[in-house]
Amino acid sequence: IISRGDHPTGGYTIQVESFSWLESYPVKFRFHVNFTDPGEGVAVTEALTNPLVLVPIGKLSPGEYIIEVHIVQYILTFDEQGKPVYRPVMTFKEEVWKLTFIIQ
């Protein structure tokens, strides 16, 4: 599960752009994901939300595994014609979430 955590409104999304399984020791699962936040003036649901994606990997053999989630963030707004505009959030350093786990 890749989760963005709790948000006070709707409009927050996750899109898995790509997934790779690197055969190494430990095995590394690498995800490239897009996070989108609603921009100013965008209509959203007034409800607590927790955007998440469940990625089925299958049965894993015993061993150590590493997960890397590489994140690109966007702000969603709309132009005068009502078409969506996705503006990337520029950062100086790539945001990468890492987690190691062991299956016994």
Secondary structure, 3 states (H helix, E strand, C coil): CEECCCECCCCCEEEEEEEEEECCCCEEEEEEEEEEEECCCCCCCCCCECCEECCCCCCCCCEEEEEEEEEEEEEEEECCCCCEEEEECCCCCCEEEEEEEEEC
